[in-house]
Structure formats: structure tokens, C-alpha cells
Amino acid sequence: MRYKIKINDRVSIIAGKDKGKSGKVIQVLPAMNKIVVEGINVMYKHLRSPKRGEKGQRVQFNGPVAISNIMLNCPKCNKATRVGIKESDRQAKTRFCKKCKELID
């Protein structure tokens, strides 16, 4: 499935424990219908110590968020918005903001 949200887009979280926060898209996981956003859904993984007597580690990473829980932030009007697609000349598809009608790409 193709998404209207791409890597390096600014997005806002509209549902879940991080509702109201925003960040930059790091990774898109189309098989799982999820997106990884920088600073959102922070998780920890506890690792055992490699040798006896040493301390283990607590690794922090960004977990994936369901694509239905995010909206793209328009770079022009700086609001969370729906995204439309226009076909311009020569079959090139471009994204646009549904609120201010400005092109995103």
C-alpha cells in the first residue's frame, strides 16, 4: 500500500499516549501499517551483561506508531492536515494540503 506520508515529513500524533506531540518520520513500515517517528513512542529494551560481574544495559529506541494515529503537518500553514494528491503535467503526482491548498512536495 502506498502512503501519503514519507520519510523526513513532520507529523502530529492525533491519538494514543503521545497525543499532541509532533516529530519527524524516520521509517515507514508498509507491511505493518506503521510509521516510526523521532521522539514518539519511546521504548526500552533491557540487555543482559555479556560477562559475569558487569552491568547490563537499558537501550532506548522509538517504537512504531499506527499510521491511522498520525496526520501530516503542512510546511506552509503549520497545521495538522489531510493530504490530497494532484496529477500535474506528464503524470507526475504531487501532494497538497487540504486546508491551505499549497503543494507539499
C-alpha positions as CSV (number, residue, x, y, z in Angstrom):
1,M,0.0,0.0,0.0
2,R,1.3,3.5,-0.9
3,Y,1.2,6.1,1.8
4,K,0.9,9.9,1.6
5,I,3.5,10.3,4.3
6,K,7.2,9.9,3.5
7,I,10.5,9.9,5.4
8,N,11.6,13.3,6.8
9,D,8.0,14.6,6.9
10,R,6.8,16.4,10.0
11,V,3.8,14.7,11.5
12,S,1.5,15.2,14.5
13,I,0.1,12.4,16.7
14,I,-3.7,12.5,17.0
15,A,-4.3,9.5,19.2
16,G,-2.6,7.4,21.8
17,K,-0.3,8.1,24.8
18,D,1.7,10.7,22.8
19,K,-1.3,12.7,21.5
20,G,-0.5,16.3,20.6
21,K,3.2,15.7,20.1
22,S,5.0,16.0,16.8
23,G,8.2,14.8,15.2
24,K,10.0,13.8,12.1
25,V,9.3,10.5,10.3
26,I,12.4,8.2,10.5
27,Q,11.0,5.0,8.9
28,V,7.9,3.8,7.1
29,L,6.8,0.1,7.6
30,P,4.1,-0.5,5.0
31,A,3.8,-4.3,5.7
32,M,2.7,-3.5,9.3
33,N,0.8,-0.2,8.5
34,K,3.1,1.6,10.9
35,I,5.5,4.6,11.0
36,V,8.4,5.3,13.3
37,V,8.6,8.9,14.4
38,E,11.5,10.6,16.2
39,G,10.9,11.1,19.9
40,I,7.5,9.4,19.9
41,N,6.5,6.1,21.5
42,V,9.9,5.7,23.3
43,M,10.5,2.2,24.4
44,Y,13.3,0.5,26.4
45,K,15.0,-2.9,25.8
46,H,16.9,-4.4,28.6
47,L,20.1,-6.3,27.6
48,R,21.9,-8.8,29.7
49,S,25.5,-8.2,30.6
50,P,28.0,-10.0,28.3
51,K,30.2,-11.2,31.2
52,R,29.5,-12.1,34.8
53,G,30.0,-9.2,37.1
54,E,29.4,-6.5,34.6
55,K,26.3,-4.3,34.4
56,G,23.6,-4.9,31.8
57,Q,22.2,-2.1,29.6
58,R,19.0,-0.3,29.0
59,V,18.7,0.6,25.4
60,Q,16.2,3.3,24.3
61,F,14.5,3.3,20.9
62,N,11.5,4.7,19.1
63,G,8.7,2.2,18.6
64,P,6.4,2.2,15.6
65,V,3.0,4.1,15.6
66,A,-0.1,3.1,13.7
67,I,-0.5,5.1,10.5
68,S,-4.1,5.9,11.5
69,N,-2.9,7.8,14.6
70,I,-0.9,10.4,12.7
71,M,-1.5,13.4,10.5
72,L,0.9,15.3,8.3
73,N,1.9,18.9,9.3
74,C,1.7,21.3,6.4
75,P,5.0,23.1,6.0
76,K,3.2,26.3,4.8
77,C,0.4,26.7,7.4
78,N,2.0,24.6,10.2
79,K,-1.2,22.7,11.0
80,A,-2.1,19.0,11.0
81,T,-3.9,18.4,7.8
82,R,-5.2,15.8,5.4
83,V,-3.2,15.2,2.3
84,G,-4.6,15.3,-1.2
85,I,-2.9,14.2,-4.5
86,K,-2.9,16.2,-7.7
87,E,-1.8,14.9,-11.1
88,S,0.1,17.6,-12.8
89,D,1.5,17.6,-16.3
90,R,3.3,14.4,-17.5
91,Q,1.5,12.2,-15.0
92,A,3.6,13.5,-12.1
93,K,1.7,13.2,-8.8
94,T,2.2,15.8,-6.1
95,R,0.8,16.1,-2.6
96,F,-1.1,19.1,-1.4
97,C,-2.5,20.5,1.9
98,K,-6.3,20.2,2.0
99,K,-6.5,23.3,4.3
100,C,-4.4,25.9,2.5
101,K,-4.3,24.2,-1.0
102,E,-0.5,24.6,-1.1
103,L,1.8,22.0,-2.6
104,I,3.8,19.9,-0.1
105,D,6.4,18.4,-2.4
